[in-house]
Amino acid sequence: MEDIEIARNTKLEPITNIAKSIGIEEEELEQYGKYKAKISLDAYEKRKDRKNGKLVLVTAINPTPLGEGKTTMAIGLADGLKEIGKKPVLALREPSLGPVFGIKGGATGGGHSQIAPMEDINLHFTGDIHAITSANNLLASMIDNHIYFGNELGIEKVVWKRCVDLNDRQLRTVETGLSNEKNIVPRTDGFDISVASEIMAIFCLATDSKDLKRRLGNIIVGYNKENKPVTARDLKADGAMAVLLKDALQPNLVQTLEKVPAIVHGGPFANIAHGCNSIIATKLALKLGDYVITEAGFGADLGAEKFLDIKCRKANLKPDAVVCVATIKALKYHGGMPKEEIKNENMEYLQRGFANLEKHIENLKDHYGLNVIVAINKYTYDTENEINFLKEKLQEKGIELSLVESWEKGGKGAKDLAEKVVNLVEKPSNFKYAYELDETIENKIKAVATKIYGAEGVEFTDEAMKKIQEIKALGYDNLPVCIAKTQYSFSDDAKNLECKEPFKIHVQDVILRAGAEFIVVLTGKIMTMPGLPKVPSAEKIDIDENGNIVGIF
């Protein structure tokens, strides 16, 4: 049975009942039908003096193109915690239409570990990403309008791009202003995908509506003749942008198929953005549940690094435990095993691929000082020999392993993981960052590259070094770095899966995001506007004769 059919055949609770289960009253909700609602921003203020629940971060090894079931695992763990009598709350990202119609086909979990209503969440949901797109493009329109009517601020160079929440490689570089109208200045421009927009980062890192507006005003849209920044506040655009985001800023409440509350809010990519749901949603969840399960995008080298070095630093958070998700097929894939043979037992490839998991464990346990457990998303073709090999290797490192079958069995298939996580969060830890903010920009980049990726060093283009010097001159060198890198490898080469030979990280460009309050570092061949695969999921998504959506999974 397809994921969408499993979800459709599961009877959901009215969202008011889900809210009541965590102490949210109906007057604190703005309902979007029977099964979705937004929670008032006042809900956190009313509960801010409550003790926080335990925070559990779900991350993963470097994935294969279809992912390793990290969201499925997070949902399964939450359902498993409910199964053993605990009070969990999920805090997850919203899916982007780009991957839904691109390679993934959906991002709400799978099998019996899903959040619902899955069609709504995967598509337009409550309109948050559309609001972010509109705010981004309003700012772009106001920049060009200002230039058209005389350019009083003397903008010489525009650095703000438009965006759309779809994969469209044709929009990476475009020529704009070609109408030949008087005063319109043509220029080479481009689009980002909405979830890589600085507005999305601001949305997820803002602590409240006041902080949101402050950050929006600080966005640098361009530079004048003296190379001084021009901001959204200078254009008087911050107020209108904040209005567009007013309702979106309220976190969304939905549920798992097993009726666990799920706060789903914000959705930046982790390979080209910071990959975490909103601070507002996570902090609210911590006041509502005894255990809060959250995730960070892609592998731990990207999502977890940014969760820890950017989000936790800003929000003053610390995970009580980290679940590192792996699949045996992905480990063999990272050991160099051909895709067509991946279902076959092969201990040589598994042993070689174990190095990928080993490095992620080392990062989380030794570099960040956190408590770690490995969760294997079990497939029917995983053999006893392969499972025993992993158990033995992890035992040598003092790391527990849990085999999880939540895709097939829901919360019952994650009881073992839930029980082990409950024990793990009580153990002491010594959380630390990969770098300190007072280090130079170059040294912060090198710290992530050498400690977390395992690179032997970093090479900077002349353009990147020039940008770094300009950022220093503007006084923004004390910000964290957000490194944009391929998700498929520790290196910046997507094809270098094993990273057997020493490698360097190649920094192509550096972009100051003054509103988001981090510095984007572009490495390798990373793009901020993805393209569709040869056979996009959009070809399979349809509406049948009964009006039911099919093809989302």
N, C-alpha and C positions, 0 to 999 in steps of 0.2 A: 504494500500500500504506500502511495506517495505521501510525503510530508503534509502536503496541503489537504489530502483526504483524511489523514489522521487528525489534523487540527479541526477540520470541518465536522468530523464525527464525534468530537469531544464537546460535551455540554459545559459552557462557561458560566461562572458566577457573575451576577450583576456587579458592575465595578464598585457600586456603593458598598456591597458586602465585603469585597476585597479591601476597600479603604477602611472599613470598620475593624477588620481583623488586625490592623496596625494602628488603630486609634485615630484615624482621620475621619472627621465628621463630614456629613454631606454638604454643609455650608462652606467647607474648605475646598470643595471640588467644583470644577467647571466641566460638565459631562459632554463628551463627543459621542453620542449614542449610548448603548447599553454597556459597552465593554471597554471603553476608553475614557479617560478623564485627565484634566490638568489639575495639579495641586497648587493651591494658592501659595505665594511666596511667604505669606504670613505664617504658614504652618511651621516653618523652621524657627522663626522668632519665638513662637509660643512654647517651643520645646528645647530651646538652645541650652538650657541648664541641665538637661538630662544627661546621664552618662552615655558615652558612645558604646555601640556594639563592637564586636570584633570584626576587623576588616581583612578580608581574604582576597588576594589578587590572583586571577587566573591568567596565565601567560602560556607560552608554548615554545617549542623548538622552531627553527626556520621551517616554514611550511612548504608543501608541494603546491602547485598552482591552485588546487581546489581547497586548500586549507586542511587543518588537522582536527576540526571539530571543537575548537576552543569555546565558542559560544554554546554549543551543545553540552560541553562539559560543565560550563558555569551554571547553566540551567539545571543540568542533572544533579550537580552538587547541591544547589538550593533545594531541589525536590528531595534529595537524599537527606538533607538536614531536617526537613519537615517530617520525613518518614521516621526519623529516630526521635521525634518529639521536640525539636528545637524550633525557634522562631526566626526564620531567615527572610531577608529582603534582597532582591537582585537590584543592581545598579549597572545598566548596560548602555551601549551606544545605539543610536538610531541607524538603520540601514540607509545607505546612499543608493539612489536609482542607478548610478553608474555600474557597480558590481551586480546589482539585481538583473539588469538587462545585458550585462557583460558576461563575465566568466562564472560568477558564483550562483546566480539565479535566485538568491535569497540570503538573508542573514539573521534569521530568527531561531536558530537552532535546527534540530532535525529529529525525525522519528517521534518518539514519545517524550523527548526533551525539547519543547518549544515554548516560546512565548506567543500569546494570542490576543486579539485576532491577527493571525500571521499575514493575511493578504493586505490588511490595512497598514500594519506596521512596515511591511516591505515596500509599500507603494507610497501614497502621499501622507499617511499617518495623520498627525494633527497639523500639518503644514509648516513645521518648524524650519525644515531645510529650504522650503520655498521662501519663507520670511528672510532667512539669511541671504539667499540669492538676491532677493529684492533690495535688501539694504546695501549689499555689495554694489549692485548695478545702479542704484540711485546715486551712490557716491560717484561712480564713474561718470554718470550723466551730468552731475553737478560740476565735476572738474571741467569737462569739455564745454559746458554751458558758460562757465566762468571765463574760459579762454576766448570763447566766441564773442562775449560782450566786453572785450577790452583787456582782459587779463590783468586786473588791478594788482594781483599778488605777484605778478611777474614770473609765472611758472614757465620754466625753460625745459624741464624734463619731467614727464609723467611716468610714475612707476606703479600706478594702480591698474590692475587688470579687471576686466569683466569676468563673470563666471556663469556656469550652467551645471546642473547636477546630472550630467550624463557623460559617458565616455565619448569623446569626439576629437580624434587626433587632428582633424582638418582645422580646428580652431586654435591649435597651439601657437601659430603665428598668422596674423591677419593684417591687412591694410585697412585702416579706418579713415573716415572723413574724405571720401572720394567723390562727393556729390558736386564738387566745383562751386558750391555756394560761397558767397563772399564771407570772409572772416573764418571759415572752417579750415583748420590746419590739418592736412593729412599726416598720418604717422604710422609706423609699424607698431602693432600692438599684439595682444593675444588673450586667450581665455584660460583660466584655471577651472578645475572641477570645483563645485561649491564647497565640498568638504575639505578642500585645501585652502579655501579663502581665509584671510586673516580674521574676517568676521566670525567664522566658525570657531577659530581658536579663542577669540575674545569671548564669545558666547559661552564656551566651556570653561574658561579660566576666571570669568567674572564671579565675584562673591555675592553680588546683589545688583539691583537695578542702577544704583548710584555708581558702583564700580564699573558696570557695563558702559554707561554713558561717558565716564571719564576715559576709559580705554578707547572707545570709539572716537572721541575727540583727538586722541593722541596718534591716530593712524597717520602715517606719512604718505601723502599721495603724490608728492613730487618735490622738485628742488628748483630754487630760483637762480638768477645769474651768479650770485655769491655762493652757490652750492649750499644754501641754508634750506632746511626742510620746510615744506608747506604741509599743513595738517588738515584733517577733516574739520577740526574746530575753526581753523582760519576760513574755511569755506562756509561755515555755519551749517554744516551738514549733520553734525552729531545728534542734534535733537530729533530730526526727522528719522534718522536711522534707528534711534532708540525707540521711537514710536512704532516703527515696523516690527521691532523685536519684543515689544512689551508683552504680548500674550505668549509668544514662543518661549520666553525666559522661564515660564512656569513649567516645572517638570511634569512629564507624562506618566500616568499610572496605568499599567495593564496587568496581566497575570500569566503564569505558566499554565500548562495543561493540567497540572496538579494543584492549581489554585494558590500558588505562592505569589505574593505581590512582587511586581517588577517595575522599577522606575527606569524608564528608557528615555534618555535625554542627551542630545548632542551627538555628533558622529564624525569627528575628524579622522582621516586616514592616518595610519602610523608610519607608512613608508615615506609620505611627503608632508605630513603634518604631525601633531603630537599624540594622536591615537587614543584618547581617553574620553569617557563621558564627562558630563559637566560636574564641576565642583559643587554647584548648588544641589544637584541630585544626590551625589555621594554623601555630602554632609547631612542632608535630610534623612537619607536611608539609615545612616548611623544612629540617628535619634529614634528610629522607628523599629529596628530589628535588633535581635541579639547577635546575629551574624549577617554581615553584608558581603555579598559575593559580587565582585566587579571584575572586569576584564580590561586588558590593554591590547591593542591591535597587533597582528602578525607575531613574529618571534620576539623573545625576551630582549634581544639585542636592539630592537626598535621600540615596541610598545611599552615593555616593562621599564626600559631605560628612561623613556620620556615620562612615564607615570611617576617614577621615583625621583628623577632629577628635575623635572619641571612641575608636575601637578602636586606631588607630595610636599615639595619645597614651598610652593605658593600657598597651599591649603593647610599646611602644618599637620599633615597626615603621616601615618606609618602603618604599613600592612603588618598584621599579626602573623600571617602565614602567606606563602606563595605556592600555588599549584602550577607545576610546569607540565603542560600537556604534550604527549608524544604519541605517535602511532608507529608500529613496527614497520609498516610499509614506507613511511617517511624516513625512518632511520636507514633502511636499505637504500632508499633513493639517494640520501646524502652520502651513502657509502659507494655510490657510483653504479648501482644496479640498474640495468635497462628497464624502462617503464613496462614493457610488455612481459617482463619476468617477475614483476614486483610481488605477485601473490605466491610465488614459490619460496619454500624455505631455503635460505642460504645464509649460513652463519658467518661466512667471510665478509659479505657485504654489510651484515648487521653489525659485526664487530667494528668495521671501518666507520660506519655511520654513527655508532655510539659516541664518537668523538664530538659530534654536534651537540648531543644532549649533555655530555660531560662538561663542555664549555659553558653552556647555559647554567648548569648547576653551580659551577665554580663562580660565575658572575654573581648569581643571586645569593649564594651562601657566603662566599669569601669577600667579594668586592662590596656588596651591599649589606652583608651581615644579617640576612633574613633566614627564617625557618622555611624549608622547602620540602615538598613532597612531589613525587612524579606520578602523574595519572596517565595510564595507557588507555587510549580510546580503542577498545578491543574490536577486532574484526573477526569474522567466522573463519578466515583462512590463516589466522595467527596460530602458530604451532606451539606445542608444549616446550619443545627445545628452545625456541626463540624467547618465550616468556621466562623460562628458568634462567636463561643466559642474562637477561636484563635484571632479574631479581638478584642474582649473584653479584653482578657488576655494581649495582646500586648499594647492596649490603656492604660491599668493600668500602664504600664512601660514606656509610652511615646514613643513607637516604632511604626512606620508605617508598615502596611501590604500591599502587592500587590499580587493579584491573577494573575498568568501568564499562558497564553495558547499559548505560542510561538511554542510548538511542533506541534499543530494543525493549527495555524494561522500565524506563522512566526512573523515578526516585528509588525504587527497589534495586535497580542496577547500579546505584551509586551509594548504597548504604555503607559499604566498607570505606570508601573515600570520605564520606561525611564523618564517620566515627574517628578516623585517623586525623582529620582536620580539626575536630573538636579538641583532641588531645594536643595537636601541634600548636594551636594558638595560645596555649597556656605556657609554652616554653619561653624562656627569656631570649631576647635577640639584641643585636647591637647594630641597629640601622645607621648607615652612613651613605653619603652621596659619592658619586664617582669623581666629582670635582667640587671645588669651592667657587663661589661667584666672584671673588676678588682675584682669581687667576686671570691671565691674559686670555683673549679669545682663542688664540692659537693653541695655548696649553689646555684649554677646556676641550677643544676639538681633539687634540692629541690624547687626552686622558680617556675619552670615550673610545677612540679608535684603538688605542693600545690595550687598555684594560678590558673593555667590553667586547670589542670585535676580535682582539688578538692580532692586530696589525703590527708590523714592525716600525711603522711611522706614517707620516702624512705628507703628501705633496700638494702645494697650493699653486694654482695658476696666478699669473701676474694680476689678472682682473680680480681674483679673490683677495689677494693681498692688498690691492688698492682699496677695495671695499672695506676691509678690516681696518685699515688706517683711517678711513673716513668715519667709520662707526666710533672708533676711539676718539677722534677729534670732536664728535658730537656728544661725547660723554655717556654712551650707551654700552660701554665695554663690560659692565658688571652684570649683564643679563645672561641667563642660561642659553645653551645652544640646542637647537632642534635640528638634528641631522637627517636630511632626506637621502635615503639609500635603498637599494633593492632589498626586498624582504626575503629573497631566496637564498642568500648567502651571508656569511659574516663579512665577506669582502664587499666591494662595490661593483663586482662583476657577477651578474645573475647566473652565469654558467659555471662559476667556480664553486661548486657545491661542497667539495671536500676540504678546500683550503689547506691542502697538504703542504704546499710550498709557501715560504714567507711572502706576504703581500703588503702593499701600502694602500691607504685610502687617498683617493684623488679628489681634492676639493676644487670644483669648477667655478662656483660662484657663492657669494654670501649676501643675504638679504636681511636688512633690519626690519623687524616687525615691532614697532614701538608701542602699538596698541596691545598686541598680544604679550608684549614684554619678553620676547625671546628673539634669538638670531637664527634664521634659517640658513643651513649649510647644505648646499647642493653638491652631491658627490656622484662620480661615475656618469652614467647615462640616464639618471633619474629624470622623469618628466612630471610636471604638476598638472598636466591634463592627460589622463590615460587614454588609450585607444581600445576599441572593441577587439575581441579575438576573431579568428577566421569564421568560427561558427558561434555567434553570440547567443546567449540565453534568450534574447528577445525573439529569436526565431521559433522558440518552443512555447512562449507565453501567449495565451489566447483566452477567449471567452467561449464556452461551449454553448450548445443550443438551449440549455436551461439557464443561461446567464451566469454560470459558475466560472471563476477564473481557474485556469489550468496552467501547469508548467512552472509555477514558482515552487522552489524547494529550499 
